Amino acid sequence: MNTSARTSDPALNALVKKGFLTEQEAKTALAEAQTNLVNATEEKLPSASKWRISDAIKSIGLYGDVRFRYEYRGAENAPGSGASGDTYYRERFRYAVRVGLRGDLFDDFYYGLRVETSSNPRSPWVTFDDDSNPTPSAKNSDTIGIGQAYLGWRASGWH
């Protein structure tokens, strides 16, 4: 076998050297393998996304949580307050939902945005069925607010 007829595949060259394949069979096998590799690569490429994201966004991640709880609160009424009974109590089921996006931008910038139930800045908890008290049209606790929004920059190390 002359060196100009060798293929770029060492395994095929070894088979030719041992006499299992002719040089022409090795060249044909190599050409078929390269064609199959190109076709397989083209088939596995992802199709174009319908969502266009700016090149400035390096990464994007979705996170969040959904929580439920039962709450009981009880307190003794002050004497002479005119309240009926000795104890004021409240039982309620509550929920909180938080969903956000965060990731990295160009030039070591990062970002985040989280929306959550309730417009209360101290707590995302909302009570189930509190719309009937004081009136059925009261919708003051069923809101969605921005719980967190930030843009930051990671400085390079000082070496």
Backbone as a printed PyTorch tensor [residue, N CA C, xyz], in Angstrom:
tensor([[[  0.8560,  -1.1630,   0.0000],
         [  0.0000,   0.0000,   0.0000],
         [  0.9070,   1.2330,   0.0000]],

        [[  0.6760,   2.1420,  -0.9440],
         [  1.4800,   3.3570,  -0.9570],
         [  0.8430,   4.3890,  -0.0430]],

        [[  1.6200,   5.3650,   0.4150],
         [  1.1320,   6.3250,   1.4060],
         [  0.1020,   7.2740,   0.8280]],

        [[  0.1140,   7.5070,  -0.4680],
         [ -0.8670,   8.4240,  -1.0470],
         [ -2.2560,   7.8070,  -1.0700]],

        [[ -2.3490,   6.5020,  -1.0180],
         [ -3.6480,   5.8360,  -1.0660],
         [ -4.2280,   5.5970,   0.3230]],

        [[ -3.5210,   5.9540,   1.3670],
         [ -4.0010,   5.7210,   2.7280],
         [ -5.1710,   6.6440,   3.0420]],

        [[ -6.0550,   6.1820,   3.9180],
         [ -7.1810,   6.9990,   4.3620],
         [ -6.7790,   7.7300,   5.6330]],

        [[ -7.6550,   8.6080,   6.0940],
         [ -7.3560,   9.3450,   7.3250],
         [ -7.8160,   8.5710,   8.5630]],

        [[ -8.3680,   7.3770,   8.3770],
         [ -8.8480,   6.5730,   9.4930],
         [ -7.8450,   5.4790,   9.8110]],

        [[ -7.2460,   5.4780,  11.0030],
         [ -6.2410,   4.4560,  11.3330],
         [ -6.7970,   3.0350,  11.3290]],

        [[ -8.0640,   2.8660,  11.7110],
         [ -8.6350,   1.5150,  11.7290],
         [ -8.7540,   0.9550,  10.3120]],

        [[ -9.2080,   1.7800,   9.3840],
         [ -9.2980,   1.3260,   7.9940],
         [ -7.9130,   1.0410,   7.4220]],

        [[ -6.9220,   1.8650,   7.7620],
         [ -5.5550,   1.6280,   7.2980],
         [ -5.0370,   0.2900,   7.8080]],

        [[ -5.3480,  -0.0490,   9.0590],
         [ -4.9080,  -1.3310,   9.6240],
         [ -5.5750,  -2.5000,   8.9040]],

        [[ -6.8590,  -2.3550,   8.5640],
         [ -7.5530,  -3.4310,   7.8400],
         [ -6.9870,  -3.6060,   6.4330]],

        [[ -6.6010,  -2.5330,   5.7820],
         [ -5.9880,  -2.6220,   4.4580],
         [ -4.6300,  -3.2900,   4.5700]],

        [[ -3.8540,  -2.9050,   5.5830],
         [ -2.5100,  -3.4520,   5.7710],
         [ -2.5470,  -4.9560,   6.0230]],

        [[ -3.5650,  -5.4330,   6.7470],
         [ -3.6840,  -6.8590,   7.0550],
         [ -4.3270,  -7.6340,   5.9070]],

        [[ -4.8440,  -6.9130,   4.8920],
         [ -5.3990,  -7.5770,   3.7270],
         [ -6.8880,  -7.8820,   3.8210]],

        [[ -7.5760,  -7.3660,   4.8450],
         [ -9.0110,  -7.5880,   4.9700],
         [ -9.8090,  -6.7170,   4.0050]],

        [[ -9.2810,  -5.5480,   3.6790],
         [ -9.9480,  -4.6270,   2.7550],
         [ -8.9630,  -4.1990,   1.6870]],

        [[ -9.5090,  -3.8880,   0.5060],
         [ -8.6750,  -3.2620,  -0.5160],
         [ -8.6610,  -1.7710,  -0.2500]],

        [[ -7.7100,  -1.0820,  -0.9160],
         [ -7.6250,   0.3620,  -0.7210],
         [ -8.9110,   1.0470,  -1.1860]],

        [[ -9.4840,   0.5730,  -2.2670],
         [-10.7100,   1.1770,  -2.7820],
         [-11.8730,   0.9480,  -1.8130]],

        [[-11.9730,  -0.2310,  -1.2150],
         [-13.0260,  -0.4990,  -0.2340],
         [-12.8720,   0.4030,   1.0010]],

        [[-11.6460,   0.6320,   1.4190],
         [-11.4020,   1.5010,   2.5690],
         [-11.8170,   2.9390,   2.2530]],

        [[-11.4910,   3.4260,   1.0470],
         [-11.8800,   4.7760,   0.6590],
         [-13.4020,   4.9030,   0.5770]],

        [[-14.0700,   3.8840,   0.0230],
         [-15.5360,   3.8950,  -0.0780],
         [-16.1680,   3.8870,   1.3140]],

        [[-15.6520,   3.0530,   2.2290],
         [-16.1840,   2.9800,   3.5910],
         [-16.0000,   4.3170,   4.3070]],

        [[-14.8410,   4.9680,   4.1250],
         [-14.5840,   6.2540,   4.7500],
         [-15.5380,   7.3180,   4.2100]],

        [[-15.7680,   7.3230,   2.8960],
         [-16.6810,   8.3070,   2.3010],
         [-18.1070,   8.1090,   2.8180]],

        [[-18.5540,   6.8480,   2.9410],
         [-19.8900,   6.5680,   3.4680],
         [-20.0130,   6.9920,   4.9350]],

        [[-18.9660,   6.7460,   5.7150],
         [-18.9910,   7.1240,   7.1300],
         [-19.0770,   8.6380,   7.2840]],

        [[-18.3270,   9.3690,   6.4630],
         [-18.3740,  10.8330,   6.5340],
         [-19.7410,  11.3640,   6.1050]],

        [[-20.3370,  10.7530,   5.0830],
         [-21.6720,  11.1590,   4.6370],
         [-22.7040,  10.8970,   5.7290]],

        [[-22.6220,   9.7290,   6.3660],
         [-23.5490,   9.3990,   7.4590],
         [-23.3800,  10.3420,   8.6420]],

        [[-22.1430,  10.7280,   8.9320],
         [-21.8740,  11.6360,  10.0370],
         [-22.4700,  13.0210,   9.7640]],

        [[-22.3180,  13.5080,   8.5380],
         [-22.8790,  14.8150,   8.1700],
         [-24.3980,  14.7690,   8.2420]],

        [[-25.0080,  13.7080,   7.7190],
         [-26.4690,  13.5860,   7.7570],
         [-26.9840,  13.4940,   9.1870]],

        [[-26.2990,  12.7420,  10.0470],
         [-26.7350,  12.6040,  11.4390],
         [-26.6070,  13.9300,  12.1720]],

        [[-25.5530,  14.6880,  11.8920],
         [-25.3700,  15.9840,  12.5360],
         [-26.4570,  16.9550,  12.1070]],

        [[-26.7960,  16.9730,  10.8430],
         [-27.8450,  17.8680,  10.3520],
         [-29.1980,  17.5160,  10.9360]],

        [[-29.4710,  16.2380,  11.1260],
         [-30.7580,  15.8150,  11.6900],
         [-30.8800,  16.2020,  13.1610]],

        [[-29.7700,  16.2190,  13.8950],
         [-29.8220,  16.4960,  15.3270],
         [-29.7630,  17.9800,  15.6630]],

        [[-29.5280,  18.8360,  14.6790],
         [-29.5030,  20.2610,  14.9630],
         [-30.8820,  20.7110,  15.3910]],

        [[-30.9620,  21.5340,  16.4210],
         [-32.2790,  21.9980,  16.8600],
         [-32.8950,  22.9280,  15.8210]],

        [[-34.1820,  22.8420,  15.7270],
         [-34.8650,  23.7300,  14.8020],
         [-34.8510,  25.1480,  15.3610]],

        [[-35.0390,  26.0890,  14.5000],
         [-35.0240,  27.4880,  14.9300],
         [-36.1260,  27.7290,  15.9470]],

        [[-35.7920,  28.4200,  17.0030],
         [-36.7500,  28.7040,  18.0570],
         [-37.7200,  29.7830,  17.6160]],

        [[-38.9430,  29.6970,  18.0930],
         [-39.9180,  30.7360,  17.8170],
         [-39.6800,  31.9380,  18.7120]],

        [[-38.9220,  31.7340,  19.7850],
         [-38.6180,  32.8080,  20.7220],
         [-37.2680,  33.3900,  20.3400]],

        [[-37.2100,  34.6680,  20.1930],
         [-35.9520,  35.3440,  19.8900],
         [-35.4570,  36.0090,  21.1650]],

        [[-34.2890,  35.5910,  21.6230],
         [-33.6900,  36.1600,  22.8210],
         [-32.4570,  36.9320,  22.3920]],

        [[-32.2760,  38.0840,  22.9580],
         [-31.1540,  38.9570,  22.6300],
         [-29.8250,  38.2470,  22.8750]],

        [[-28.8380,  38.5820,  22.0570],
         [-27.4990,  38.0260,  22.2360],
         [-26.8560,  38.5010,  23.5350]],

        [[-27.3770,  39.5700,  24.1240],
         [-26.8420,  40.0820,  25.3810],
         [-27.1780,  39.1690,  26.5570]],

        [[-28.1780,  38.3040,  26.4090],
         [-28.5830,  37.3970,  27.4810],
         [-27.8020,  36.0920,  27.3290]],

        [[-26.9070,  35.8260,  28.2720],
         [-26.1040,  34.6050,  28.2380],
         [-26.8790,  33.4030,  28.7630]],

        [[-27.6470,  33.6080,  29.8310],
         [-28.4060,  32.5010,  30.4100],
         [-29.6920,  33.0340,  31.0110]],

        [[-30.6610,  32.1350,  31.1120],
         [-31.9480,  32.4830,  31.7020],
         [-32.4490,  31.2450,  32.4410]],

        [[-32.9480,  31.4470,  33.6480],
         [-33.4430,  30.3320,  34.4490],
         [-34.7750,  30.6800,  35.0870]],

        [[-35.6320,  29.7150,  35.1660],
         [-36.9490,  29.8750,  35.7780],
         [-36.9300,  29.1890,  37.1350]],

        [[-37.4710,  29.8430,  38.1480],
         [-37.5350,  29.2530,  39.4820],
         [-38.8060,  29.7230,  40.1710]],

        [[-39.1430,  29.0990,  41.2610],
         [-40.3080,  29.5200,  42.0160],
         [-40.7480,  28.4670,  43.0100]],

        [[-41.8370,  28.7730,  43.7090],
         [-42.3960,  27.8300,  44.6620],
         [-43.8690,  28.1410,  44.8830]],

        [[-44.5860,  27.1140,  45.3440],
         [-45.9980,  27.2140,  45.7160],
         [-46.1050,  26.6380,  47.1200]],

        [[-46.7190,  27.3960,  48.0320],
         [-46.8120,  26.9450,  49.4280],
         [-48.2390,  27.0940,  49.9270]],

        [[-48.6200,  26.1890,  50.8290],
         [-49.9420,  26.2080,  51.4620],
         [-49.7530,  26.0420,  52.9620]],

        [[-50.6690,  26.6380,  53.7500],
         [-50.5900,  26.4520,  55.1980],
         [-51.9520,  26.7130,  55.8390]],

        [[-52.1100,  26.1230,  57.0220],
         [-53.2720,  26.3790,  57.8690],
         [-52.7790,  27.2690,  58.9950]],

        [[-53.5670,  28.2880,  59.3380],
         [-53.1480,  29.2240,  60.3750],
         [-54.2680,  29.4070,  61.3950]],

        [[-53.9080,  29.3480,  62.6660],
         [-54.8440,  29.6120,  63.7590],
         [-54.2440,  30.7030,  64.6250]],

        [[-55.0400,  31.7220,  64.9080],
         [-54.6150,  32.7920,  65.8020],
         [-55.6990,  32.9990,  66.8450]],

        [[-55.2980,  33.0800,  68.0790],
         [-56.2430,  33.3140,  69.1580],
         [-55.6810,  34.3110,  70.1500]],

        [[-56.5600,  35.1800,  70.6810],
         [-56.1280,  36.1800,  71.6540],
         [-57.2860,  36.4710,  72.5920]],

        [[-56.9480,  36.7710,  73.8360],
         [-57.9620,  37.1360,  74.8200],
         [-58.4450,  38.5510,  74.5210]],

        [[-59.7700,  38.7420,  74.5410],
         [-60.3300,  40.0770,  74.3650],
         [-60.0910,  40.9080,  75.6180]],

        [[-59.8690,  42.1790,  75.4400],
         [-59.6580,  43.0750,  76.5800],
         [-60.9710,  43.2340,  77.3380]],

        [[-60.9160,  43.2300,  78.6860],
         [-62.1460,  43.4150,  79.4630],
         [-62.7830,  44.7710,  79.1410]],

        [[-64.0790,  44.7510,  78.9710],
         [-64.8170,  45.9740,  78.6940],
         [-64.7320,  46.4320,  77.2580]],

        [[-64.1990,  45.6060,  76.3520],
         [-64.0660,  46.0250,  74.9630],
         [-65.3830,  45.9170,  74.2060]],

        [[-66.3430,  45.2510,  74.7920],
         [-67.6280,  45.0920,  74.1310],
         [-67.6480,  43.9470,  73.1320]],

        [[-66.5390,  43.2440,  73.0000],
         [-66.4830,  42.1140,  72.0710],
         [-67.2250,  40.9390,  72.6730]],

        [[-67.9010,  40.2040,  71.8250],
         [-68.6300,  39.0420,  72.3300],
         [-67.6470,  37.9050,  72.5900]],

        [[-67.7590,  37.2740,  73.7230],
         [-66.8710,  36.1700,  74.0800],
         [-65.5850,  36.6660,  74.6940]],

        [[-64.8470,  35.7420,  75.2890],
         [-63.5990,  36.0920,  75.9480],
         [-62.3950,  36.0180,  75.0160]],

        [[-62.5400,  35.2690,  73.9200],
         [-61.3950,  35.0420,  73.0470],
         [-61.7380,  35.4040,  71.6080]],

        [[-60.8260,  36.1020,  70.9960],
         [-60.9200,  36.3590,  69.5620],
         [-60.0450,  35.3130,  68.8840]],

        [[-60.5820,  34.6450,  67.8790],
         [-59.7610,  33.6910,  67.1610],
         [-60.0550,  33.7830,  65.6710]],

        [[-59.0740,  33.3400,  64.9140],
         [-59.2100,  33.3280,  63.4630],
         [-58.5330,  32.0800,  62.9350]],

        [[-59.2570,  31.3380,  62.1200],
         [-58.7140,  30.1640,  61.4490],
         [-58.7750,  30.4350,  59.9560]],

        [[-57.7020,  30.1060,  59.2710],
         [-57.7060,  30.3390,  57.8290],
         [-56.6760,  29.4720,  57.1190]],

        [[-56.9610,  29.2110,  55.8560],
         [-56.0370,  28.5250,  54.9720],
         [-55.4040,  29.5910,  54.0840]],

        [[-54.0810,  29.4950,  53.9030],
         [-53.3670,  30.5230,  53.1570],
         [-52.4860,  29.8820,  52.0890]],

        [[-52.1530,  30.6700,  51.0850],
         [-51.2660,  30.2000,  50.0280],
         [-50.3210,  31.3250,  49.6110]],

        [[-49.2140,  30.9350,  49.0090],
         [-48.2410,  31.8830,  48.4580],
         [-47.6380,  31.2540,  47.2110]],

        [[-47.5150,  32.0520,  46.1670],
         [-46.9110,  31.6100,  44.9120],
         [-45.8560,  32.6370,  44.5240]],

        [[-44.6570,  32.1450,  44.1970],
         [-43.5830,  33.0100,  43.7220],
         [-42.9700,  32.3850,  42.4790]],

        [[-42.8160,  33.1810,  41.4280],
         [-42.2290,  32.7160,  40.1710],
         [-41.2590,  33.7820,  39.6950]],

        [[-40.0770,  33.3550,  39.2620],
         [-39.0840,  34.3360,  38.8390],
         [-38.1900,  33.8530,  37.7210]],

        [[-37.4790,  34.8020,  37.1500],
         [-36.4560,  34.5540,  36.1350],
         [-35.1540,  35.1650,  36.6420]],

        [[-34.0310,  34.4840,  36.3780],
         [-32.7310,  35.0360,  36.7240],
         [-31.7000,  34.4720,  35.7630]],

        [[-30.6020,  35.1890,  35.6190],
         [-29.5750,  34.7170,  34.7120],
         [-28.4310,  35.6880,  34.5850]],

        [[-27.6160,  35.4520,  33.5480],
         [-26.4270,  36.2490,  33.3010],
         [-26.5760,  37.0170,  32.0020]],

        [[-25.9860,  38.2010,  31.9970],
         [-25.9700,  39.0600,  30.8200],
         [-24.5270,  39.2370,  30.3510]],

        [[-24.3380,  40.0760,  29.3740],
         [-23.0140,  40.3700,  28.8450],
         [-22.1610,  41.1140,  29.8740]],

        [[-20.8510,  41.0810,  29.6910],
         [-19.8930,  41.8470,  30.5020],
         [-20.0790,  41.6620,  32.0100]],

        [[-20.3050,  40.4530,  32.4830],
         [-20.3980,  40.1190,  33.9020],
         [-21.5820,  40.7560,  34.6240]],

        [[-22.6260,  41.1090,  33.9180],
         [-23.8570,  41.5920,  34.5390],
         [-24.7750,  40.3990,  34.8060]],

        [[-25.6300,  40.5070,  35.7980],
         [-26.6350,  39.4950,  36.0830],
         [-27.9430,  40.1950,  36.4240]],

        [[-29.0420,  39.4490,  36.3740],
         [-30.3610,  40.0540,  36.5590],
         [-31.2970,  39.0740,  37.2580]],

        [[-32.4270,  39.6060,  37.7280],
         [-33.4580,  38.7750,  38.3220],
         [-34.7630,  39.5430,  38.4160]],

        [[-35.8520,  38.8310,  38.2820],
         [-37.1870,  39.4010,  38.4210],
         [-38.0850,  38.3200,  38.9890]],

        [[-38.8050,  38.6300,  40.0790],
         [-39.7100,  37.6650,  40.6920],
         [-41.0530,  38.3320,  40.9370]],

        [[-42.1270,  37.6500,  40.5400],
         [-43.4790,  38.1080,  40.8490],
         [-44.0670,  37.1450,  41.8740]],

        [[-44.9830,  37.6660,  42.7040],
         [-45.5490,  36.8420,  43.7600],
         [-46.9620,  37.3050,  44.0820]],

        [[-47.6880,  36.4270,  44.7520],
         [-49.0320,  36.7620,  45.1870],
         [-48.9430,  37.8040,  46.2810]],

        [[-49.9590,  38.6260,  46.3830],
         [-50.0870,  39.6560,  47.4030],
         [-49.2440,  40.8780,  47.0760]],

        [[-49.7860,  42.0050,  47.4040],
         [-49.0440,  43.2560,  47.2320],
         [-48.3950,  43.6960,  48.5310]],

        [[-48.5040,  42.8940,  49.5790],
         [-47.8790,  43.1870,  50.8620],
         [-46.3600,  43.0510,  50.7170]],

        [[-45.5850,  44.0830,  50.9920],
         [-44.1380,  43.9860,  50.8100],
         [-43.4450,  43.0830,  51.8320]],

        [[-44.1240,  42.7360,  52.9130],
         [-43.5050,  41.8900,  53.9400],
         [-43.8070,  40.4170,  53.7730]],

        [[-44.8610,  40.0640,  53.0250],
         [-45.2520,  38.6610,  52.9470],
         [-46.0480,  38.3840,  51.6760]],

        [[-45.7530,  37.2700,  51.0040],
         [-46.5280,  36.9100,  49.8210],
         [-47.7800,  36.0880,  50.1420]],

        [[-48.0710,  35.8430,  51.4270],
         [-49.1870,  34.9800,  51.8150],
         [-50.5240,  35.6630,  51.5670]],

        [[-51.4870,  34.8880,  51.0270],
         [-52.8410,  35.3530,  50.7450],
         [-53.8100,  34.3330,  51.3440]],

        [[-54.9180,  34.8100,  51.8800],
         [-55.9010,  33.9360,  52.4980],
         [-56.9300,  33.4730,  51.4820]],

        [[-57.2020,  32.1630,  51.4740],
         [-58.2960,  31.6310,  50.6670],
         [-59.6110,  32.1640,  51.2130]],

        [[-60.5370,  32.4710,  50.3670],
         [-61.9150,  32.7820,  50.7330],
         [-62.0480,  34.0010,  51.6410]],

        [[-61.0900,  34.9300,  51.6120],
         [-61.2920,  36.1300,  52.4110],
         [-62.0390,  37.1950,  51.6230]],

        [[-62.4090,  36.8940,  50.3920],
         [-63.1170,  37.8630,  49.5670],
         [-64.5570,  38.0780,  50.0400]],

        [[-65.0870,  37.1680,  50.8450],
         [-66.4520,  37.3260,  51.3290],
         [-66.5200,  38.2070,  52.5750]],

        [[-65.3680,  38.6140,  53.0920],
         [-65.3340,  39.4430,  54.2920],
         [-64.5300,  40.6930,  54.0140]],

        [[-64.9970,  41.8590,  54.0470],
         [-66.3000,  42.2860,  54.5210],
         [-67.3900,  42.2320,  53.4440]],

        [[-67.0230,  42.2740,  52.1670],
         [-68.0400,  42.2000,  51.1180],
         [-67.5880,  41.2040,  50.0680]],

        [[-68.5220,  40.6320,  49.3160],
         [-68.1290,  39.6660,  48.2870],
         [-67.2860,  40.2820,  47.1690]],

        [[-67.3350,  41.5970,  46.9970],
         [-66.5730,  42.2120,  45.9120],
         [-65.1830,  42.6650,  46.3340]],

        [[-64.8020,  42.4610,  47.5920],
         [-63.4770,  42.8780,  48.0520],
         [-62.4160,  41.9520,  47.4580]],

        [[-61.5660,  42.4970,  46.6320],
         [-60.5070,  41.7050,  45.9910],
         [-59.1350,  42.2680,  46.3390]],

        [[-59.0180,  42.8930,  47.4970],
         [-57.7890,  43.5940,  47.8340],
         [-56.6050,  42.6820,  48.1260]],

        [[-56.8050,  41.4080,  48.4480],
         [-55.6600,  40.5480,  48.7240],
         [-55.2920,  39.6650,  47.5390]],

        [[-56.1270,  39.5660,  46.5350],
         [-55.8410,  38.7170,  45.3740],
         [-55.1410,  39.5430,  44.3020]],

        [[-53.8620,  39.7800,  44.5040],
         [-53.0890,  40.5650,  43.5560],
         [-51.7850,  39.8480,  43.2330]],

        [[-51.1200,  40.3530,  42.2380],
         [-49.7790,  39.8840,  41.9000],
         [-48.8870,  41.1080,  41.9210]],

        [[-47.8010,  41.0010,  42.6440],
         [-46.8810,  42.1230,  42.7600],
         [-45.4670,  41.6980,  42.4220]],

        [[-44.6230,  42.6730,  42.1910],
         [-43.2110,  42.3940,  41.9460],
         [-42.5450,  42.2390,  43.3080]],

        [[-42.0500,  41.0500,  43.5720],
         [-41.4160,  40.7670,  44.8560],
         [-39.9360,  41.0670,  44.8440]],

        [[-39.3180,  41.0490,  43.6330],
         [-37.8860,  41.2660,  43.5580],
         [-37.5340,  41.6450,  42.1280]],

        [[-36.6920,  42.6280,  41.9690],
         [-36.1550,  43.0080,  40.6650],
         [-34.7580,  43.5490,  40.9050]],

        [[-33.7820,  43.0290,  40.1770],
         [-32.4220,  43.5040,  40.3870],
         [-31.5850,  43.3440,  39.1320]],

        [[-30.5600,  44.1550,  39.0560],
         [-29.5450,  44.1000,  38.0180],
         [-28.2270,  44.3250,  38.7380]],

        [[-27.2690,  43.4490,  38.5140],
         [-26.0010,  43.5610,  39.2170],
         [-24.8220,  43.3670,  38.2960]],

        [[-23.6400,  43.6280,  38.8390],
         [-22.3960,  43.4840,  38.0960],
         [-21.3580,  42.8100,  38.9650]],

        [[-20.7040,  41.7940,  38.4240],
         [-19.6380,  41.0990,  39.1350],
         [-18.3040,  41.7000,  38.6930]],

        [[-17.6290,  42.3290,  39.6100],
         [-16.3380,  42.9480,  39.2900],
         [-15.2800,  41.8620,  39.0970]],

        [[-14.3220,  42.1240,  38.2580],
         [-13.2100,  41.1920,  38.0520],
         [-12.3280,  41.1960,  39.2820]],

        [[-11.5890,  40.1080,  39.4490],
         [-10.6800,  40.0260,  40.5860],
         [ -9.5180,  41.0020,  40.4530]],

        [[ -9.0290,  41.5120,  41.5630],
         [ -7.9030,  42.4460,  41.5810],
         [ -6.6310,  41.6450,  41.7950]],

        [[ -5.9270,  41.3550,  40.7510],
         [ -4.7080,  40.5190,  40.8780],
         [ -3.4970,  41.3630,  40.7970]]])
